[in-house]
Amino acid sequence: MLLHGIDQATHEWDLMAACHNLKKLHNRQTKALLAMQSALTARRKLTPEFRNDLCREVISTSNPIRDMAEIYGVGPWFVATRT
């Protein structure tokens, strides 16, 4: 701090306190957003029955694998690697 009187010291202290509070607020919001993002992108457990039904639908409709995978929100590898 560059102290040039009580008024200047008070303003510098207010600025430092405001910066500190903004940093705390930013960290809390960032952690909350990361937690929400990880909850939204949690890995789903897809059953073999779902995979087989999806493969049957691709075969019966003659739609491209990539299009069907996008519609159902899975990767093309999921449809292509039928068990």
N, C-alpha and C positions, 0 to 999 in steps of 0.2 A: 504494500500500500504506500502511496505517496501522500503523506499527511501534510496538508496545507491549511490547517484550521479545522475546527470542529464540524463546520458545515460540509466541507469537502470529504472528511472522513466518514460522515454519516451517509453521504450519497454513494461513496465507494462501497460501504458496508451494505447498503440497500441493493446495489447492483450485484455484489457477490452473493447475497442471500437469494435474489431473484434467479440468478444463474443456477445456483444449487438446487432450488426448487424445480426449475424447468428440467434439469437433468434427472431428478428423481421421478418427475411426472413422465418424462420420455421413457425411462427405463421400465416403469410399471406398465405403460401402454404397450411397449415393445414385447414384454414378457406375456402380456395378455393376448396380443395378436399372434404370437408364436404358438401359444397353447391352443388357441382357437384353430389356427391353421393345421397343427398336427392332429387335432381331433377330426378335422374335416378330411384330411388325407390319410386317415388310418387305413391300414391294409384290410381289405375285406376277405373273408373266407368264402371262396366260391366252390360249390359242390361239383362233383363229377357229373351229376344229373343235369346241372345247369349248363355245363360245357357240352354235354351230349345233345341237349335240346337246342342249344345255339348252333351246333354243327349241323344238325338235321335241318334247321331253318335256313342256314346258308345254302345247303344242297338243294332244298326244295324250292327256294325262291330264286336261285341263280344270281343272287346279289354278290358283289365282291366282298371278300373277307374283311377288307379294311373298312368298308361302309358299315357292315353289320357290327364290327367291333366298336366302331365309334358310337353307333346307336346305343349299344348296351354298356358303354363305358369301360370296355376292357381293351387290352392291347391285341393287335392282330396275331401275335404269337399265341395268345390264349386259345383262339379259335383254330389256328393252324396245327397246334400240338394236341391233337385229340388222343385221349387215352382209351 
